[in-house]
Amino acid sequence: MLKDLLTKLVYKLCIWRKAEDDDSSFVADEEVKSPKGVNGLLDVETALLFEDSRVILMVDYDFSDVPSWIEGDTETKSISIVQMGGAVANVKMTLPEQEKERWQNLKRVALVSGTGSQKLMHYVSFTLHKAA
Amino acid sequence: MTITAYTTQNISADNLAAAVAVMDAMRTGGDDFTAGFGSHSAIENAENKQDGIAFTANMSGLSADTDVEIYRGKSHGVTVQLTAGEKMNDKLAEAMPTAQTSKPTAGSDLSPKK
């Protein structure tokens, strides 16, 4: 009798574990989403302003996702805006060689965005990397 | 004080002036400039949003005389001298003949004459 009871208990536990595994795999599938925001070339009016250690990047664009940080590439001199949902917008300008001393030590950039007279300012981190 | 601005060939004076306004606020506010951002003379209607600070630039709010050296597209640089209090976008538009401001200026109607 005790053996029967234990067998049933193990059987029920196995069913419960299997159901839990099925649930978790379902959630994992749902979490795989394409990046939000703008991906690829951002073909809009753009300006990059330098004064002492301060840098401003202005883009004439209304982001649908929140800009998280800005990346620069030391090889290609490209500039990208990484958004919270994972999308990466490539800015239509490059890091100016004449300002290398400034952008090499740059930590943060004020990103000014918006198409109308109302703008949005994000003070975001700047990271430099070298293309692989 | 000199700002060096690199821009795409197509750039409006209003957009460039908005960026200059933010630079003016950064200059006077220091490292923690975001705290006093909304009270700067070149910044209007500042509102903290979840993802940044919304604002409109006060085109007449520049706090100090500033030279702006503009490299537009692949062209050579031109220097614009902005005086504190004067309308930044109008002065920038003068220096960049094809740049647009939000309102048409006198004599800027390029439509065919009848």
gemmi code that builds the backbone of each chain (N, CA, C; Angstrom):
import gemmi

chains = {
    "A": [
        ("MET", (0.825, -1.209, 0.000), (0.000, 0.000, 0.000), (0.865, 1.269, 0.000)),
        ("LEU", (1.864, 1.210, 0.855), (2.792, 2.343, 0.904), (3.503, 2.502, -0.453)),
        ("LYS", (3.820, 1.386, -1.058), (4.497, 1.421, -2.364), (3.583, 2.068, -3.417)),
        ("ASP", (2.304, 1.680, -3.371), (1.327, 2.272, -4.316), (1.243, 3.786, -4.141)),
        ("LEU", (1.190, 4.175, -2.880), (1.073, 5.609, -2.560), (2.277, 6.399, -3.108)),
        ("LEU", (3.475, 5.826, -2.864), (4.691, 6.487, -3.346), (4.742, 6.528, -4.879)),
        ("THR", (4.301, 5.480, -5.522), (4.285, 5.420, -6.985), (3.387, 6.515, -7.543)),
        ("LYS", (2.182, 6.653, -6.926), (1.248, 7.695, -7.381), (1.850, 9.093, -7.190)),
        ("LEU", (2.501, 9.234, -6.031), (3.099, 10.546, -5.721), (4.181, 10.910, -6.754)),
        ("VAL", (5.043, 9.958, -7.046), (6.107, 10.188, -8.040), (5.493, 10.484, -9.407)),
        ("TYR", (4.446, 9.722, -9.746), (3.773, 9.906, -11.028), (3.218, 11.327, -11.144)),
        ("LYS", (2.545, 11.785, -10.055), (1.961, 13.135, -10.067), (3.048, 14.213, -10.157)),
        ("LEU", (4.130, 13.978, -9.412), (5.233, 14.944, -9.450), (5.818, 15.053, -10.854)),
        ("CYS", (5.932, 13.953, -11.542), (6.483, 13.953, -12.901), (5.591, 14.755, -13.853)),
        ("ILE", (4.280, 14.557, -13.737), (3.332, 15.297, -14.593), (3.448, 16.790, -14.324)),
        ("TRP", (3.552, 17.129, -13.032), (3.632, 18.552, -12.641), (4.905, 19.201, -13.197)),
        ("ARG", (6.047, 18.469, -13.086), (7.321, 18.995, -13.596), (7.271, 19.187, -15.114)),
        ("LYS", (6.624, 18.214, -15.781), (6.548, 18.285, -17.244), (5.728, 19.519, -17.669)),
        ("ALA", (4.608, 19.727, -16.949), (3.762, 20.894, -17.261), (4.535, 22.188, -17.053)),
        ("GLU", (5.341, 22.237, -15.968), (6.130, 23.436, -15.671), (7.157, 23.684, -16.779)),
        ("ASP", (7.813, 22.616, -17.231), (8.802, 22.748, -18.316), (8.148, 23.290, -19.580)),
        ("ASP", (6.955, 22.741, -19.884), (6.232, 23.208, -21.072), (5.932, 24.691, -20.976)),
        ("ASP", (5.516, 25.129, -19.769), (5.192, 26.546, -19.557), (6.414, 27.414, -19.837)),
        ("SER", (7.573, 27.017, -19.252), (8.754, 27.858, -19.381), (9.220, 27.948, -20.836)),
        ("SER", (9.099, 26.833, -21.582), (9.532, 26.892, -22.973), (8.612, 27.809, -23.773)),
        ("PHE", (7.348, 27.843, -23.415), (6.396, 28.726, -24.095), (6.747, 30.192, -23.860)),
        ("VAL", (7.089, 30.522, -22.607), (7.462, 31.901, -22.275), (8.721, 32.303, -23.040)),
        ("ALA", (9.698, 31.379, -23.090), (10.953, 31.689, -23.774), (10.694, 32.031, -25.240)),
        ("ASP", (9.784, 31.296, -25.891), (9.488, 31.580, -27.285), (8.888, 32.971, -27.448)),
        ("GLU", (8.026, 33.325, -26.492), (7.376, 34.636, -26.587), (8.360, 35.794, -26.417)),
        ("GLU", (9.454, 35.548, -25.676), (10.395, 36.633, -25.402), (11.277, 36.971, -26.596)),
        ("VAL", (11.336, 36.101, -27.582), (12.155, 36.369, -28.759), (11.389, 37.326, -29.676)),
        ("LYS", (11.801, 38.578, -29.662), (11.115, 39.601, -30.465), (12.136, 40.342, -31.305)),
        ("SER", (11.682, 40.935, -32.389), (12.590, 41.743, -33.192), (12.802, 43.082, -32.481)),
        ("PRO", (13.952, 43.755, -32.713), (14.231, 45.006, -32.007), (13.197, 46.086, -32.318)),
        ("LYS", (12.875, 46.865, -31.268), (11.981, 48.007, -31.471), (12.819, 49.173, -31.995)),
        ("GLY", (12.174, 50.231, -32.395), (12.895, 51.442, -32.778), (13.403, 51.416, -34.197)),
        ("VAL", (14.335, 52.343, -34.502), (14.825, 52.490, -35.878), (16.158, 51.766, -36.042)),
        ("ASN", (16.236, 50.949, -37.077), (17.437, 50.193, -37.411), (18.001, 50.701, -38.722)),
        ("GLY", (19.315, 50.671, -38.874), (19.925, 51.051, -40.144), (20.200, 52.542, -40.238)),
        ("LEU", (20.393, 53.012, -41.477), (20.807, 54.402, -41.690), (19.690, 55.390, -41.325)),
        ("LEU", (20.047, 56.378, -40.537), (19.125, 57.441, -40.159), (19.392, 58.621, -41.101)),
        ("ASP", (18.663, 58.641, -42.217), (18.940, 59.618, -43.276), (18.160, 60.909, -43.010)),
        ("VAL", (18.611, 61.659, -42.024), (17.936, 62.901, -41.618), (18.991, 63.980, -41.358)),
        ("GLU", (18.521, 65.213, -41.169), (19.427, 66.312, -40.808), (20.157, 65.946, -39.521)),
        ("THR", (21.458, 66.124, -39.531), (22.267, 65.741, -38.372), (23.355, 66.780, -38.127)),
        ("ALA", (23.660, 67.038, -36.868), (24.760, 67.945, -36.529), (25.506, 67.406, -35.316)),
        ("LEU", (26.809, 67.606, -35.343), (27.669, 67.171, -34.239), (28.437, 68.402, -33.774)),
        ("LEU", (28.214, 68.817, -32.543), (28.798, 70.053, -32.036), (29.834, 69.755, -30.950)),
        ("PHE", (30.959, 70.466, -31.015), (32.029, 70.306, -30.031), (32.355, 71.653, -29.405)),
        ("GLU", (32.536, 71.662, -28.114), (33.084, 72.832, -27.420), (33.788, 72.325, -26.168)),
        ("ASP", (35.093, 72.521, -26.079), (35.902, 71.948, -24.993), (35.601, 70.441, -24.880)),
        ("SER", (35.167, 69.986, -23.713), (34.909, 68.542, -23.554), (33.441, 68.190, -23.788)),
        ("ARG", (32.665, 69.181, -24.217), (31.223, 68.945, -24.388), (30.910, 68.598, -25.843)),
        ("VAL", (30.019, 67.635, -26.010), (29.625, 67.219, -27.358), (28.110, 67.056, -27.420)),
        ("ILE", (27.532, 67.553, -28.500), (26.091, 67.412, -28.734), (25.869, 66.758, -30.089)),
        ("LEU", (24.980, 65.779, -30.109), (24.567, 65.169, -31.373), (23.100, 65.527, -31.581)),
        ("MET", (22.803, 66.232, -32.680), (21.423, 66.607, -32.986), (20.939, 65.807, -34.200)),
        ("VAL", (19.804, 65.136, -34.044), (19.212, 64.422, -35.178), (17.753, 64.858, -35.319)),
        ("ASP", (17.371, 65.140, -36.550), (16.008, 65.604, -36.843), (15.104, 64.376, -36.975)),
        ("TYR", (14.810, 63.760, -35.850), (14.067, 62.496, -35.885), (13.354, 62.286, -34.545)),
        ("ASP", (12.126, 61.770, -34.620), (11.374, 61.422, -33.397), (11.532, 59.925, -33.140)),
        ("PHE", (12.292, 59.580, -32.141), (12.515, 58.167, -31.836), (11.260, 57.552, -31.222)),
        ("SER", (10.905, 56.346, -31.699), (9.765, 55.642, -31.096), (10.224, 54.846, -29.884)),
        ("ASP", (11.522, 54.589, -29.805), (12.081, 53.884, -28.654), (13.116, 54.799, -27.986)),
        ("VAL", (13.433, 54.507, -26.742), (14.320, 55.387, -25.967), (15.791, 55.157, -26.349)),
        ("PRO", (16.512, 56.214, -26.746), (17.946, 56.053, -26.997), (18.683, 55.711, -25.691)),
        ("SER", (19.496, 54.659, -25.726), (20.180, 54.209, -24.507), (21.611, 54.711, -24.421)),
        ("TRP", (22.363, 54.530, -25.507), (23.726, 55.030, -25.529), (24.160, 55.264, -26.977)),
        ("ILE", (25.318, 55.929, -27.137), (25.848, 56.214, -28.471), (27.197, 55.502, -28.605)),
        ("GLU", (27.389, 54.894, -29.757), (28.635, 54.170, -30.006), (29.398, 54.830, -31.146)),
        ("GLY", (30.700, 54.870, -31.017), (31.552, 55.339, -32.102), (32.529, 54.240, -32.465)),
        ("ASP", (32.925, 54.192, -33.724), (33.876, 53.176, -34.166), (35.184, 53.856, -34.555)),
        ("THR", (36.276, 53.437, -33.936), (37.567, 54.094, -34.167), (38.097, 53.834, -35.573)),
        ("GLU", (37.699, 52.719, -36.187), (38.188, 52.387, -37.532), (37.372, 53.106, -38.609)),
        ("THR", (36.071, 52.876, -38.574), (35.214, 53.421, -39.636), (34.739, 54.841, -39.320)),
        ("LYS", (34.906, 55.282, -38.069), (34.464, 56.601, -37.588), (32.928, 56.727, -37.592)),
        ("SER", (32.266, 55.610, -37.726), (30.793, 55.654, -37.751), (30.231, 55.937, -36.358)),
        ("ILE", (29.025, 56.483, -36.349), (28.341, 56.806, -35.092), (26.985, 56.100, -35.113)),
        ("SER", (26.649, 55.422, -34.017), (25.382, 54.699, -33.935), (24.654, 55.052, -32.646)),
        ("ILE", (23.328, 55.093, -32.760), (22.502, 55.330, -31.573), (21.808, 54.013, -31.237)),
        ("VAL", (22.151, 53.461, -30.074), (21.572, 52.184, -29.648), (20.338, 52.481, -28.803)),
        ("GLN", (19.227, 51.852, -29.164), (17.985, 52.095, -28.449), (17.660, 50.960, -27.482)),
        ("MET", (16.807, 51.264, -26.528), (16.529, 50.343, -25.435), (16.032, 48.981, -25.919)),
        ("GLY", (15.259, 48.962, -27.002), (14.721, 47.698, -27.507), (15.703, 46.910, -28.346)),
        ("GLY", (16.923, 47.418, -28.528), (17.952, 46.684, -29.256), (18.213, 47.187, -30.662)),
        ("ALA", (17.391, 48.087, -31.173), (17.619, 48.606, -32.528), (18.831, 49.547, -32.523)),
        ("VAL", (19.541, 49.592, -33.649), (20.732, 50.437, -33.769), (20.584, 51.338, -34.998)),
        ("ALA", (20.523, 52.642, -34.770), (20.399, 53.609, -35.865), (21.776, 54.151, -36.194)),
        ("ASN", (22.142, 54.088, -37.472), (23.448, 54.604, -37.904), (23.292, 56.049, -38.371)),
        ("VAL", (24.047, 56.929, -37.750), (23.965, 58.357, -38.030), (24.640, 58.668, -39.375)),
        ("LYS", (24.073, 59.661, -40.087), (24.568, 59.993, -41.433), (25.798, 60.910, -41.383)),
        ("MET", (26.664, 60.722, -40.416), (27.916, 61.480, -40.318), (28.948, 60.590, -39.651)),
        ("THR", (30.178, 61.001, -39.734), (31.236, 60.243, -39.070), (31.923, 61.122, -38.025)),
        ("LEU", (32.682, 60.473, -37.163), (33.446, 61.211, -36.167), (34.542, 61.992, -36.894)),
        ("PRO", (34.592, 63.320, -36.726), (35.586, 64.107, -37.471), (37.002, 63.824, -36.974)),
        ("GLU", (37.893, 63.575, -37.921), (39.295, 63.283, -37.582), (39.917, 64.460, -36.808)),
        ("GLN", (39.514, 65.692, -37.200), (40.080, 66.889, -36.552), (39.770, 66.947, -35.055)),
        ("GLU", (38.706, 66.255, -34.644), (38.282, 66.305, -33.242), (38.653, 65.034, -32.482)),
        ("LYS", (39.596, 64.273, -33.040), (39.955, 62.971, -32.457), (40.323, 63.087, -30.975)),
        ("GLU", (41.087, 64.124, -30.630), (41.503, 64.306, -29.235), (40.293, 64.378, -28.309)),
        ("ARG", (39.219, 64.977, -28.829), (38.026, 65.159, -28.005), (37.220, 63.876, -27.904)),
        ("TRP", (36.909, 63.244, -29.055), (36.026, 62.080, -28.972), (36.705, 60.838, -28.428)),
        ("GLN", (38.056, 60.823, -28.421), (38.744, 59.662, -27.848), (38.534, 59.563, -26.342)),
        ("ASN", (38.350, 60.711, -25.712), (38.179, 60.710, -24.252), (36.744, 61.000, -23.827)),
        ("LEU", (35.856, 60.959, -24.791), (34.467, 61.341, -24.519), (33.730, 60.263, -23.716)),
        ("LYS", (32.976, 60.692, -22.706), (32.231, 59.746, -21.881), (30.721, 59.870, -22.084)),
        ("ARG", (30.264, 61.097, -22.286), (28.815, 61.301, -22.432), (28.532, 62.310, -23.543)),
        ("VAL", (27.355, 62.154, -24.136), (26.925, 63.034, -25.226), (25.494, 63.491, -24.946)),
        ("ALA", (25.211, 64.748, -25.208), (23.823, 65.218, -25.123), (23.194, 64.982, -26.495)),
        ("LEU", (22.223, 64.097, -26.537), (21.539, 63.779, -27.793), (20.268, 64.616, -27.867)),
        ("VAL", (20.185, 65.468, -28.891), (19.000, 66.311, -29.094), (18.249, 65.740, -30.296)),
        ("SER", (16.997, 65.358, -30.094), (16.227, 64.749, -31.184), (14.849, 65.394, -31.282)),
        ("GLY", (14.223, 65.211, -32.436), (12.877, 65.748, -32.641), (12.766, 66.477, -33.959)),
        ("THR", (11.600, 66.350, -34.605), (11.420, 66.957, -35.924), (10.794, 68.349, -35.866)),
        ("GLY", (10.104, 68.664, -34.814), (9.452, 69.972, -34.718), (10.263, 70.936, -33.885)),
        ("SER", (9.593, 71.995, -33.399), (10.309, 72.948, -32.549), (10.519, 72.365, -31.150)),
        ("GLN", (9.642, 71.434, -30.757), (9.879, 70.777, -29.464), (10.901, 69.664, -29.651)),
        ("LYS", (11.932, 69.701, -28.835), (13.018, 68.717, -28.913), (13.046, 67.887, -27.634)),
        ("LEU", (13.764, 66.789, -27.714), (13.965, 65.932, -26.550), (15.465, 65.795, -26.345)),
        ("MET", (15.920, 66.003, -25.112), (17.350, 65.913, -24.829), (17.612, 64.711, -23.930)),
        ("HIS", (18.500, 63.849, -24.363), (18.950, 62.712, -23.560), (20.445, 62.887, -23.315)),
        ("TYR", (20.868, 62.771, -22.081), (22.298, 62.847, -21.766), (22.772, 61.414, -21.585)),
        ("VAL", (23.372, 60.854, -22.632), (23.641, 59.413, -22.656), (25.151, 59.110, -22.722)),
        ("SER", (25.474, 57.880, -22.405), (26.874, 57.443, -22.424), (27.375, 57.296, -23.858)),
        ("PHE", (28.677, 57.488, -24.001), (29.320, 57.304, -25.305), (30.403, 56.244, -25.142)),
        ("THR", (30.382, 55.246, -26.024), (31.420, 54.216, -25.977), (32.113, 54.136, -27.330)),
        ("LEU", (33.400, 53.901, -27.273), (34.181, 53.738, -28.501), (34.549, 52.280, -28.655)),
        ("HIS", (34.469, 51.771, -29.854), (34.943, 50.408, -30.087), (35.608, 50.335, -31.447)),
        ("LYS", (36.287, 49.227, -31.675), (36.988, 49.017, -32.934), (36.269, 47.925, -33.696)),
        ("ALA", (35.979, 48.182, -34.975), (35.264, 47.187, -35.782), (36.036, 45.878, -35.812)),
        ("ALA", (35.287, 44.775, -35.688), (35.937, 43.445, -35.656), (36.430, 43.062, -37.047)),
    ],
    "B": [
        ("MET", (34.256, 82.190, -26.788), (33.860, 80.785, -26.810), (33.518, 80.368, -28.229)),
        ("THR", (34.030, 79.235, -28.626), (33.816, 78.773, -29.999), (33.254, 77.357, -30.017)),
        ("ILE", (32.143, 77.207, -30.726), (31.553, 75.891, -30.955), (31.940, 75.466, -32.361)),
        ("THR", (32.405, 74.239, -32.510), (32.667, 73.709, -33.840), (31.532, 72.757, -34.189)),
        ("ALA", (30.846, 73.056, -35.299), (29.667, 72.257, -35.674), (29.902, 71.581, -37.023)),
        ("TYR", (29.754, 70.268, -37.041), (29.821, 69.499, -38.289), (28.390, 69.076, -38.604)),
        ("THR", (27.930, 69.357, -39.802), (26.536, 69.062, -40.126), (26.409, 68.356, -41.471)),
        ("THR", (25.262, 67.746, -41.676), (24.942, 67.223, -43.000), (24.722, 68.422, -43.923)),
        ("GLN", (24.790, 68.190, -45.226), (24.601, 69.291, -46.187), (23.244, 69.954, -45.975)),
        ("ASN", (22.247, 69.114, -45.716), (20.907, 69.624, -45.482), (20.709, 69.812, -43.973)),
        ("ILE", (20.677, 71.059, -43.549), (20.495, 71.334, -42.108), (19.686, 72.618, -41.965)),
        ("SER", (18.724, 72.629, -41.067), (17.943, 73.850, -40.880), (18.578, 74.694, -39.781)),
        ("ALA", (18.427, 75.997, -39.905), (18.979, 76.919, -38.914), (18.317, 76.685, -37.554)),
        ("ASP", (17.035, 76.314, -37.557), (16.328, 76.065, -36.294), (16.932, 74.879, -35.544)),
        ("ASN", (17.211, 73.809, -36.295), (17.793, 72.624, -35.658), (19.181, 72.909, -35.098)),
        ("LEU", (19.975, 73.637, -35.882), (21.329, 73.964, -35.419), (21.259, 74.895, -34.208)),
        ("ALA", (20.325, 75.829, -34.244), (20.173, 76.761, -33.116), (19.730, 76.020, -31.847)),
        ("ALA", (18.888, 75.006, -32.002), (18.450, 74.221, -30.830), (19.644, 73.523, -30.187)),
        ("ALA", (20.551, 73.011, -31.033), (21.750, 72.349, -30.509), (22.672, 73.362, -29.825)),
        ("VAL", (22.775, 74.565, -30.403), (23.601, 75.621, -29.787), (23.007, 76.017, -28.423)),
        ("ALA", (21.686, 76.056, -28.343), (21.020, 76.395, -27.074), (21.373, 75.371, -25.991)),
        ("VAL", (21.382, 74.096, -26.373), (21.731, 73.049, -25.394), (23.202, 73.173, -24.994)),
        ("MET", (24.069, 73.511, -25.962), (25.490, 73.685, -25.629), (25.669, 74.841, -24.650)),
        ("ASP", (24.902, 75.903, -24.840), (24.962, 77.059, -23.934), (24.547, 76.643, -22.517)),
        ("ALA", (23.504, 75.809, -22.438), (23.041, 75.325, -21.130), (24.079, 74.409, -20.487)),
        ("MET", (24.727, 73.576, -21.297), (25.771, 72.679, -20.773), (26.958, 73.477, -20.247)),
        ("ARG", (27.315, 74.520, -20.992), (28.481, 75.338, -20.646), (28.286, 76.000, -19.290)),
        ("THR", (27.112, 76.543, -19.071), (26.879, 77.270, -17.814), (26.511, 76.328, -16.672)),
        ("GLY", (25.952, 75.170, -17.003), (25.494, 74.252, -15.948), (26.543, 73.282, -15.455)),
        ("GLY", (27.629, 73.119, -16.208), (28.683, 72.197, -15.778), (28.246, 70.749, -15.873)),
        ("ASP", (28.933, 69.893, -15.084), (28.692, 68.448, -15.160), (27.242, 68.081, -14.850)),
        ("ASP", (26.641, 68.837, -13.941), (25.274, 68.521, -13.528), (24.281, 69.452, -14.225)),
        ("PHE", (24.529, 69.739, -15.489), (23.731, 70.752, -16.183), (22.263, 70.361, -16.331)),
        ("THR", (21.963, 69.061, -16.291), (20.570, 68.641, -16.476), (19.672, 69.131, -15.329)),
        ("ALA", (20.273, 69.324, -14.142), (19.486, 69.764, -12.983), (18.908, 71.165, -13.212)),
        ("GLY", (19.713, 72.065, -13.771), (19.242, 73.432, -13.984), (18.893, 73.715, -15.436)),
        ("PHE", (18.734, 72.667, -16.215), (18.526, 72.796, -17.659), (17.322, 73.685, -17.980)),
        ("GLY", (16.220, 73.416, -17.297), (14.971, 74.120, -17.598), (14.985, 75.595, -17.249)),
        ("SER", (15.893, 76.007, -16.372), (15.917, 77.413, -15.953), (16.916, 78.238, -16.770)),
        ("HIS", (17.589, 77.613, -17.713), (18.545, 78.361, -18.545), (17.792, 79.260, -19.525)),
        ("SER", (18.394, 80.412, -19.825), (17.714, 81.408, -20.669), (17.444, 80.923, -22.104)),
        ("ALA", (18.236, 79.986, -22.591), (18.063, 79.513, -23.971), (17.093, 78.330, -24.060)),
        ("ILE", (16.570, 77.916, -22.915), (15.686, 76.745, -22.868), (14.300, 77.161, -22.379)),
        ("GLU", (13.289, 76.749, -23.117), (11.898, 77.058, -22.726), (11.085, 75.775, -22.626)),
        ("ASN", (10.003, 75.857, -21.847), (9.020, 74.759, -21.745), (9.668, 73.415, -21.433)),
        ("ALA", (10.672, 73.434, -20.591), (11.350, 72.176, -20.250), (10.441, 71.301, -19.397)),
        ("GLU", (10.414, 70.048, -19.725), (9.560, 69.108, -18.995), (10.275, 67.767, -18.914)),
        ("ASN", (10.455, 67.300, -17.673), (11.098, 65.991, -17.500), (10.161, 64.903, -17.963)),
        ("LYS", (10.642, 64.112, -18.904), (9.875, 62.967, -19.385), (10.551, 61.713, -18.845)),
        ("GLN", (9.863, 60.615, -19.012), (10.412, 59.345, -18.554), (11.760, 59.059, -19.244)),
        ("ASP", (11.867, 59.500, -20.485), (13.051, 59.125, -21.255), (13.908, 60.315, -21.661)),
        ("GLY", (13.793, 61.440, -21.005), (14.625, 62.593, -21.347), (13.969, 63.895, -20.910)),
        ("ILE", (14.480, 65.015, -21.403), (13.898, 66.318, -21.083), (13.376, 66.944, -22.376)),
        ("ALA", (12.065, 67.175, -22.426), (11.473, 67.849, -23.583), (11.660, 69.353, -23.400)),
        ("PHE", (11.899, 70.065, -24.495), (12.103, 71.515, -24.399), (11.906, 72.156, -25.773)),
        ("THR", (11.765, 73.459, -25.784), (11.888, 74.220, -27.023), (13.007, 75.232, -26.815)),
        ("ALA", (13.730, 75.515, -27.873), (14.852, 76.450, -27.742), (14.330, 77.878, -27.779)),
        ("ASN", (14.818, 78.712, -26.860), (14.536, 80.140, -26.913), (15.598, 80.768, -27.804)),
        ("MET", (15.201, 81.105, -29.032), (16.166, 81.555, -30.029), (16.874, 82.852, -29.619)),
        ("SER", (16.280, 83.603, -28.705), (16.905, 84.863, -28.254), (17.554, 84.707, -26.879)),
        ("GLY", (17.752, 83.470, -26.447), (18.183, 83.261, -25.057), (19.658, 82.941, -24.857)),
        ("LEU", (20.468, 83.083, -25.899), (21.894, 82.781, -25.744), (22.495, 83.653, -24.636)),
        ("SER", (23.206, 83.021, -23.691), (23.648, 83.763, -22.502), (24.994, 84.472, -22.692)),
        ("ALA", (25.767, 84.071, -23.684), (27.075, 84.698, -23.893), (27.403, 84.729, -25.379)),
        ("ASP", (28.181, 85.720, -25.782), (28.599, 85.793, -27.192), (29.354, 84.514, -27.554)),
        ("THR", (29.013, 83.961, -28.700), (29.578, 82.661, -29.087), (29.867, 82.646, -30.585)),
        ("ASP", (31.038, 82.157, -30.941), (31.344, 81.929, -32.356), (30.980, 80.489, -32.694)),
        ("VAL", (30.322, 80.303, -33.825), (30.005, 78.949, -34.279), (30.697, 78.721, -35.616)),
        ("GLU", (31.621, 77.792, -35.626), (32.353, 77.439, -36.839), (31.627, 76.249, -37.466)),
        ("ILE", (31.066, 76.472, -38.653), (30.185, 75.441, -39.243), (30.854, 74.769, -40.436)),
        ("TYR", (30.961, 73.460, -40.378), (31.427, 72.652, -41.511), (30.214, 71.875, -42.003)),
        ("ARG", (29.702, 72.297, -43.138), (28.444, 71.744, -43.633), (28.723, 70.806, -44.807)),
        ("GLY", (28.377, 69.533, -44.639), (28.705, 68.571, -45.682), (30.206, 68.514, -45.862)),
        ("LYS", (30.647, 68.666, -47.110), (32.087, 68.638, -47.374), (32.639, 70.047, -47.600)),
        ("SER", (31.827, 71.063, -47.291), (32.264, 72.438, -47.573), (33.220, 72.944, -46.498)),
        ("HIS", (33.950, 74.010, -46.855), (34.869, 74.642, -45.915), (34.060, 75.331, -44.814)),
        ("GLY", (34.704, 75.531, -43.696), (33.992, 76.098, -42.568), (33.689, 77.578, -42.725)),
        ("VAL", (32.532, 77.992, -42.201), (32.215, 79.418, -42.098), (31.996, 79.713, -40.609)),
        ("THR", (32.416, 80.887, -40.196), (32.252, 81.234, -38.787), (31.147, 82.269, -38.626)),
        ("VAL", (30.232, 81.976, -37.728), (29.119, 82.880, -37.441), (29.303, 83.401, -36.019)),
        ("GLN", (29.215, 84.720, -35.879), (29.350, 85.297, -34.541), (27.960, 85.572, -33.985)),
        ("LEU", (27.602, 84.830, -32.945), (26.300, 85.010, -32.305), (26.474, 85.891, -31.069)),
        ("THR", (25.640, 86.898, -30.973), (25.699, 87.796, -29.819), (24.603, 87.393, -28.827)),
        ("ALA", (24.918, 87.457, -27.543), (23.940, 87.096, -26.519), (22.662, 87.895, -26.729)),
        ("GLY", (21.537, 87.208, -26.730), (20.240, 87.876, -26.839), (19.701, 87.999, -28.248)),
        ("GLU", (20.554, 87.897, -29.249), (20.036, 88.032, -30.628), (19.452, 86.702, -31.105)),
        ("LYS", (18.605, 86.762, -32.141), (17.947, 85.541, -32.621), (18.950, 84.633, -33.337)),
        ("MET", (19.243, 83.530, -32.692), (20.273, 82.617, -33.202), (19.917, 82.047, -34.567)),
        ("ASN", (18.642, 81.638, -34.726), (18.276, 80.956, -35.975), (18.353, 81.902, -37.172)),
        ("ASP", (17.981, 83.165, -36.968), (18.062, 84.121, -38.076), (19.511, 84.354, -38.490)),
        ("LYS", (20.386, 84.495, -37.495), (21.804, 84.749, -37.777), (22.443, 83.539, -38.455)),
        ("LEU", (22.067, 82.341, -37.996), (22.613, 81.122, -38.610), (22.089, 80.960, -40.039)),
        ("ALA", (20.823, 81.317, -40.250), (20.238, 81.204, -41.590), (20.933, 82.153, -42.571)),
        ("GLU", (21.348, 83.318, -42.076), (22.086, 84.264, -42.937), (23.400, 83.659, -43.407)),
        ("ALA", (24.031, 82.915, -42.501), (25.337, 82.328, -42.831), (25.213, 81.080, -43.694)),
        ("MET", (24.028, 80.450, -43.646), (23.806, 79.233, -44.434), (22.626, 79.515, -45.358)),
        ("PRO", (22.874, 80.096, -46.526), (21.797, 80.632, -47.382), (20.664, 79.659, -47.690)),
        ("THR", (20.941, 78.368, -47.813), (19.861, 77.440, -48.164), (19.214, 76.804, -46.947)),
        ("ALA", (19.673, 77.167, -45.754), (19.064, 76.598, -44.551), (17.715, 77.263, -44.297)),
        ("GLN", (16.794, 76.519, -43.758), (15.447, 77.026, -43.517), (15.228, 77.326, -42.045)),
        ("THR", (14.476, 78.381, -41.774), (13.987, 78.598, -40.420), (12.506, 78.247, -40.432)),
        ("SER", (11.891, 78.204, -39.278), (10.497, 77.781, -39.203), (9.558, 78.768, -39.899)),
        ("LYS", (9.920, 80.056, -39.881), (9.061, 81.030, -40.560), (9.830, 81.607, -41.748)),
        ("PRO", (9.165, 81.819, -42.871), (9.868, 82.395, -44.012), (10.298, 83.828, -43.723)),
        ("THR", (11.500, 84.175, -44.154), (11.967, 85.540, -43.946), (11.632, 86.369, -45.183)),
        ("ALA", (11.650, 87.680, -45.046), (11.287, 88.567, -46.145), (12.179, 88.305, -47.355)),
        ("GLY", (11.555, 88.212, -48.531), (12.323, 88.020, -49.749), (12.724, 86.582, -49.996)),
        ("SER", (12.189, 85.638, -49.185), (12.604, 84.251, -49.360), (11.638, 83.455, -50.233)),
        ("ASP", (10.636, 84.136, -50.798), (9.680, 83.439, -51.648), (10.328, 83.122, -53.004)),
        ("LEU", (10.577, 81.844, -53.242), (11.257, 81.435, -54.461), (10.279, 80.896, -55.502)),
        ("SER", (8.965, 81.063, -55.249), (7.993, 80.560, -56.208), (8.038, 81.411, -57.490)),
        ("PRO", (7.678, 80.799, -58.644), (7.757, 81.547, -59.912), (6.907, 82.806, -59.882)),
        ("LYS", (7.459, 83.873, -60.430), (6.721, 85.140, -60.477), (5.662, 85.070, -61.581)),
        ("LYS", (4.482, 85.663, -61.297), (3.409, 85.646, -62.301), (3.514, 86.879, -63.187)),
    ],
}
model = gemmi.Model(1)
for chain_id, residues in chains.items():
    chain = gemmi.Chain(chain_id)
    for i, (resn, *xyz) in enumerate(residues, 1):
        res = gemmi.Residue()
        res.name, res.seqid = resn, gemmi.SeqId(i, " ")
        for name, pos in zip(("N", "CA", "C"), xyz):
            atom = gemmi.Atom()
            atom.name, atom.element = name, gemmi.Element(name[0])
            atom.pos, atom.b_iso = gemmi.Position(*pos), 0.0
            res.add_atom(atom)
        chain.add_residue(res)
    model.add_chain(chain)
structure = gemmi.Structure()
structure.add_model(model)
structure.setup_entities()
